[in-house]
Amino acid sequence: MSDILIVDDERDIRELISDILKDEGFTTRLAGNSDECMNAINAEPPALLILDIWLKDSRMDGIDILKTVKRDNPGVPVVIISGHGNIEIAVAAIKQGAYDFIEKPFNIDQLLVVIRRAMETSRLRRENQQLKRRDVAASEMIGESAAFRMLISHLDKVTKSNGRVMLSGPAGSGKEIAARYIHANSGRKDAPFVTVNCASIEPDTMEEVLFGREGGERGIEPGLLEQAHGGVIYFDEVADMPLGTQSKILRVLVDQQFTRVGGTDKVRVDLRVISSTNRDLAQAIADGTLRRELYHRLNVVPITVPSLEDRREDIPLLAKYFIDHCHKSQGLPQRDLAEDAVALMQTMIWPGNVRQLKNLVERVLILGDGTGPIEARELPQEAEGGDDDGRVVLAGALATLPLREAREAFEREYLLTQINRFGGNISRTANFVGMERSALHRKLKSLGVVTTSKAGARIARVDDDERQAG
């Protein structure tokens, strides 16, 4: 997309403009009527369109073509030329999205100034899109655990389709990265990926943000749906979308078109929709905050993104990745992880999931001395369950139990934590805690601890019936 398309029903005019632009180093294509113009645009959208308002013997005039181009190829700047110029036509063209307006007979120097500015606008827009695409391509999925491998397997199955995907999982688990992974590995990877933060947009402005606006002094202002044309629109926390907007989005999903706020013309879009939620959508439907029809439209392929608790084996890999990322992006120290830090991280509680781990790593790198491996003592003290003199602080319930019951409760909780840390791998757990594998099995059975399948991994839990029976 590096050429200029010149559309004028007067052959002399279009060839004159073409010769001037070729002398300036531009590449041009020519069209004498609306059909030739639309065929040329459909074959390859130009970097710039120079368009005559009045086109003899054509099905569409310049304003009609302008509307169509702004609808289907909003990134193409359009310069309007006319021998019948007046302020009303100029205002109408600008309102419909034209970059500028030049009156015939035109001044060559003025024409070149306008064209160079329009081409620069086009170039900056393309570079901005390319930067966004590189950002998407750079989004990585990190992990080796069974739960992570199952997630990747599900994501890979939907990358080559256009099916709507609903990603569910706790806050901070990486749902947007999963959505970007789908986009970056799909046939739409070179098209936009646009995020709609449903929870952060004010309800009163939601429709203008999504659908855009036209009219008034600012003319046409494309919304997020229009900006995502050809690519992916990602509804983050879709259950927080206002009810009134939900019904209009439902109509967009059915018709693939909408009307801007304040406008009358239909805007057609080609979109793949990916949504996410950390809420119980069935409950949201029951509460009347989510339309059932919208849920069924969006929930074509449901995929669960596991919590960090369900993929503790991945914590060392993720932590090292975040250390490397902080070093490259912020110049923070490149440090290794000591074994005691890894062990503590894998036993900590992570309500904020992967996002919390990333923030913790960044904080340690900023506040640390910057030398040697990161050690457990540098991690948040409250996560260690101890105080400054090394004494273990007992939970209130544990402190009230007789020694035998307290010891049993501690052993049960400790072994549950270690088994989950190693993804249910009994051999690795036995090696870490310093027990023979057979002895560990006997101990787990006596404590009523069993392993169950969850999110693709073996997760330990307490079998209350067995414990009570014992």
ZAMARGU-4260 file (C-alpha; in steps of 0.2 Angstrom, whole numbers, plus 5000, padded with zeros to 4 digits):
<rodrens>
0) 5000/5000/5000 | 5012/5013/4994 | 5004/5021/4979 | 4991/5035/4976 | 4975/5032/4967
5) 4969/5047/4956 | 4950/5047/4952 | 4943/5061/4940 | 4932/5060/4925 | 4943/5072/4915
10) 4957/5062/4908 | 4968/5078/4906 | 4966/5082/4924 | 4970/5065/4931 | 4985/5063/4920
15) 4992/5080/4924 | 4991/5076/4943 | 4999/5059/4939 | 5013/5067/4930 | 5016/5079/4944
20) 5016/5066/4957 | 5028/5054/4947 | 5040/5069/4945 | 5040/5069/4964 | 5044/5051/4966
25) 5026/5044/4969 | 5018/5029/4961 | 5001/5032/4954 | 4985/5023/4948 | 4971/5031/4938
30) 4952/5029/4937 | 4939/5038/4927 | 4923/5033/4935 | 4916/5025/4951 | 4917/5007/4945
35) 4936/5009/4940 | 4939/5017/4957 | 4931/5004/4968 | 4939/4990/4958 | 4956/4997/4960
40) 4953/5000/4979 | 4946/4982/4981 | 4961/4975/4972 | 4973/4984/4983 | 4969/4999/4995
45) 4980/5014/4990 | 4991/5024/5002 | 4981/5039/4997 | 4965/5043/4987 | 4963/5059/4977
50) 4945/5060/4972 | 4934/5072/4961 | 4917/5076/4969 | 4908/5076/4952 | 4910/5060/4941
55) 4900/5060/4925 | 4892/5044/4919 | 4896/5035/4936 | 4884/5026/4948 | 4892/5035/4963
60) 4898/5052/4966 | 4913/5057/4976 | 4904/5059/4992 | 4897/5041/4990 | 4914/5034/4986
65) 4921/5044/5001 | 4908/5036/5013 | 4912/5019/5006 | 4930/5020/5008 | 4929/5027/5026
70) 4918/5013/5030 | 4928/4998/5022 | 4946/5006/5022 | 4946/5019/5036 | 4965/5020/5036
75) 4965/5027/5018 | 4966/5046/5018 | 4956/5055/5005 | 4959/5072/4997 | 4944/5079/4988
80) 4946/5090/4972 | 4932/5099/4964 | 4929/5112/4951 | 4912/5117/4959 | 4920/5120/4976
85) 4910/5129/4989 | 4910/5129/5008 | 4895/5118/5009 | 4904/5104/4999 | 4920/5106/5008
90) 4911/5105/5025 | 4901/5089/5019 | 4917/5081/5013 | 4927/5084/5029 | 4912/5078/5040
95) 4912/5062/5030 | 4931/5059/5034 | 4940/5068/5020 | 4958/5073/5025 | 4957/5089/5015
100) 4948/5098/5001 | 4956/5107/4986 | 4947/5118/4973 | 4950/5117/4954 | 4959/5125/4946
105) 4972/5120/4960 | 4989/5127/4964 | 5002/5114/4961 | 5012/5119/4976 | 4997/5118/4987
110) 4992/5101/4980 | 5009/5094/4984 | 5009/5101/5002 | 4992/5093/5005 | 4997/5076/4997
115) 5014/5076/5007 | 5005/5079/5023 | 4991/5066/5019 | 5005/5053/5015 | 5014/5057/5031
120) 4998/5054/5040 | 4995/5037/5031 | 5013/5032/5035 | 5012/5036/5053 | 4996/5026/5055
125) 5004/5011/5046 | 5019/5012/5058 | 5008/5013/5073 | 4998/4998/5067 | 5014/4988/5064
130) 5021/4993/5082 | 5004/4986/5089 | 5006/4970/5079 | 5024/4968/5085 | 5018/4970/5102
135) 5005/4956/5099 | 5018/4945/5091 | 5029/4948/5106 | 5016/4942/5119 | 5022/4925/5125
140) 5014/4911/5134 | 5026/4904/5147 | 5025/4887/5156 | 5027/4868/5155 | 5015/4862/5168
145) 5001/4850/5163 | 4988/4863/5166 | 4997/4875/5155 | 5000/4862/5141 | 4981/4859/5141
150) 4978/4877/5139 | 4989/4879/5125 | 4981/4864/5116 | 4964/4872/5118 | 4971/4889/5111
155) 4980/4881/5096 | 4963/4872/5091 | 4954/4889/5089 | 4968/4900/5081 | 4964/4895/5063
160) 4945/4897/5065 | 4935/4913/5067 | 4924/4905/5081 | 4920/4917/5095 | 4930/4912/5111
165) 4925/4915/5129 | 4940/4915/5141 | 4936/4912/5159 | 4948/4912/5174 | 4953/4923/5190
170) 4959/4940/5188 | 4977/4941/5184 | 4978/4924/5177 | 4983/4929/5159 | 4966/4930/5149
175) 4972/4944/5138 | 4988/4936/5134 | 4979/4920/5129 | 4968/4931/5118 | 4983/4939/5110
180) 4990/4922/5108 | 4975/4917/5098 | 4976/4933/5087 | 4995/4931/5084 | 4994/4914/5078
185) 4978/4916/5067 | 4975/4922/5049 | 4971/4939/5056 | 4988/4942/5064 | 4992/4957/5053
190) 4976/4965/5057 | 4972/4975/5073 | 4969/4968/5090 | 4958/4981/5099 | 4954/4979/5118
195) 4938/4985/5126 | 4940/4987/5145 | 4921/4985/5149 | 4924/4988/5167 | 4933/5004/5165
200) 4923/5013/5152 | 4909/5024/5159 | 4892/5018/5154 | 4886/5035/5147 | 4901/5034/5135
205) 4901/5016/5131 | 4892/5017/5115 | 4901/5032/5108 | 4918/5023/5112 | 4912/5007/5103
210) 4902/5013/5089 | 4911/5030/5086 | 4902/5047/5082 | 4898/5058/5067 | 4892/5075/5065
215) 4897/5092/5073 | 4913/5101/5071 | 4924/5085/5073 | 4916/5075/5059 | 4918/5056/5059
220) 4926/5049/5074 | 4928/5030/5072 | 4925/5019/5087 | 4934/5004/5093 | 4923/4992/5083
225) 4928/5001/5067 | 4946/5002/5072 | 4946/4983/5074 | 4939/4980/5056 | 4948/4965/5049
230) 4955/4960/5065 | 4950/4955/5083 | 4939/4964/5096 | 4943/4958/5113 | 4929/4962/5127
235) 4938/4961/5143 | 4926/4957/5158 | 4911/4957/5146 | 4899/4954/5160 | 4902/4972/5166
240) 4895/4979/5149 | 4880/4990/5152 | 4863/4981/5147 | 4858/4993/5134 | 4875/4991/5125
245) 4874/4972/5126 | 4858/4972/5115 | 4867/4983/5102 | 4883/4972/5102 | 4871/4957/5100
250) 4864/4966/5084 | 4882/4969/5078 | 4887/4950/5080 | 4871/4946/5070 | 4873/4958/5056
255) 4891/4963/5056 | 4886/4981/5054 | 4881/4996/5065 | 4877/5015/5065 | 4888/5028/5073
260) 4881/5039/5087 | 4873/5053/5078 | 4874/5045/5061 | 4862/5037/5049 | 4874/5027/5037
265) 4878/5008/5041 | 4896/5004/5044 | 4901/4986/5040 | 4914/4977/5049 | 4923/4961/5048
270) 4928/4956/5066 | 4933/4941/5076 | 4926/4942/5094 | 4935/4936/5109 | 4928/4939/5127
275) 4934/4936/5145 | 4927/4935/5162 | 4932/4931/5180 | 4914/4930/5185 | 4901/4917/5186
280) 4891/4921/5170 | 4877/4909/5174 | 4874/4919/5190 | 4876/4936/5180 | 4862/4930/5169
285) 4851/4925/5184 | 4854/4942/5191 | 4849/4950/5175 | 4865/4959/5172 | 4870/4949/5157
290) 4859/4945/5142 | 4857/4926/5139 | 4856/4929/5120 | 4873/4938/5121 | 4881/4925/5132
295) 4876/4911/5119 | 4883/4922/5105 | 4900/4924/5114 | 4902/4908/5122 | 4904/4897/5106
300) 4921/4890/5112 | 4923/4891/5131 | 4941/4890/5137 | 4947/4891/5155 | 4963/4899/5160
305) 4970/4891/5175 | 4975/4901/5191 | 4993/4902/5196 | 4989/4890/5211 | 4984/4877/5197
310) 5001/4878/5189 | 5014/4881/5203 | 5027/4871/5193 | 5027/4886/5181 | 5032/4899/5194
315) 5051/4898/5192 | 5049/4899/5173 | 5038/4914/5175 | 5048/4923/5188 | 5064/4921/5177
320) 5054/4927/5162 | 5049/4943/5171 | 5066/4946/5178 | 5073/4946/5160 | 5058/4957/5154
325) 5062/4970/5167 | 5080/4970/5163 | 5077/4973/5144 | 5063/4985/5146 | 5068/4995/5162
330) 5086/4991/5164 | 5083/4983/5181 | 5097/4971/5187 | 5098/4954/5178 | 5097/4942/5193
335) 5095/4923/5196 | 5084/4915/5208 | 5090/4906/5224 | 5083/4889/5228 | 5075/4895/5244
340) 5066/4909/5234 | 5059/4897/5222 | 5053/4886/5235 | 5045/4900/5245 | 5037/4907/5229
345) 5030/4890/5225 | 5021/4888/5242 | 5015/4906/5243 | 4996/4911/5240 | 4994/4921/5224
350) 4976/4929/5224 | 4982/4940/5211 | 4989/4926/5200 | 5002/4929/5187 | 5000/4948/5188
355) 5004/4947/5206 | 5020/4937/5203 | 5025/4950/5190 | 5023/4964/5202 | 5032/4955/5215
360) 5047/4952/5204 | 5048/4970/5198 | 5047/4976/5216 | 5061/4965/5222 | 5072/4970/5207
365) 5069/4989/5211 | 5071/4988/5230 | 5085/4974/5230 | 5104/4978/5231 | 5106/4971/5213
370) 5119/4958/5216 | 5118/4940/5217 | 5103/4928/5216 | 5086/4934/5223 | 5084/4925/5240
375) 5069/4921/5251 | 5073/4934/5263 | 5070/4947/5250 | 5052/4942/5247 | 5038/4949/5257
380) 5040/4944/5275 | 5021/4941/5278 | 5022/4927/5265 | 5035/4917/5276 | 5023/4915/5291
385) 5037/4920/5303 | 5044/4935/5312 | 5061/4943/5314 | 5067/4931/5328 | 5063/4916/5317
390) 5048/4910/5328 | 5034/4902/5318 | 5018/4911/5321 | 5004/4898/5324 | 4986/4900/5317
395) 4974/4903/5330 | 4965/4886/5328 | 4981/4877/5327 | 4987/4884/5343 | 4972/4877/5353
400) 4975/4859/5347 | 4983/4846/5357 | 5001/4842/5351 | 4997/4826/5342 | 4982/4834/5332
405) 4992/4850/5329 | 5007/4840/5322 | 4995/4830/5311 | 4986/4846/5305 | 5003/4854/5301
410) 5010/4838/5292 | 4994/4837/5281 | 4995/4856/5276 | 5013/4855/5273 | 5012/4839/5262
415) 4997/4846/5253 | 5007/4862/5249 | 5022/4852/5243 | 5013/4840/5232 | 5003/4854/5224
420) 5020/4864/5222 | 5027/4849/5211 | 5011/4847/5201 | 5006/4831/5210 | 5023/4822/5206
425) 5025/4811/5221 | 5043/4806/5217 | 5049/4824/5217 | 5039/4828/5232 | 5047/4814/5242
430) 5064/4819/5236 | 5061/4837/5242 | 5054/4833/5259 | 5067/4819/5262 | 5056/4804/5263
435) 5056/4787/5253 | 5042/4787/5240 | 5034/4772/5249 | 5035/4781/5266 | 5027/4796/5259
440) 5013/4786/5251 | 5009/4778/5268 | 5010/4795/5277 | 4998/4803/5264 | 4986/4789/5266
445) 4986/4790/5285 | 4983/4809/5284 | 4968/4806/5272 | 4977/4816/5257 | 4973/4810/5240
450) 4977/4817/5223 | 4964/4822/5210 | 4964/4828/5192 | 4961/4847/5190 | 4965/4858/5176
455) 4976/4845/5168 | 4987/4842/5184 | 4986/4831/5199 | 4981/4841/5213 | 4981/4835/5232
460) 4966/4837/5243 | 4960/4830/5259 | 4948/4815/5259 | 4937/4819/5274 | 4928/4803/5273
465) 4944/4793/5273 | 4952/4803/5287 | 4936/4802/5298 | 4936/4783/5295 | 4954/4781/5300
</rodrens>
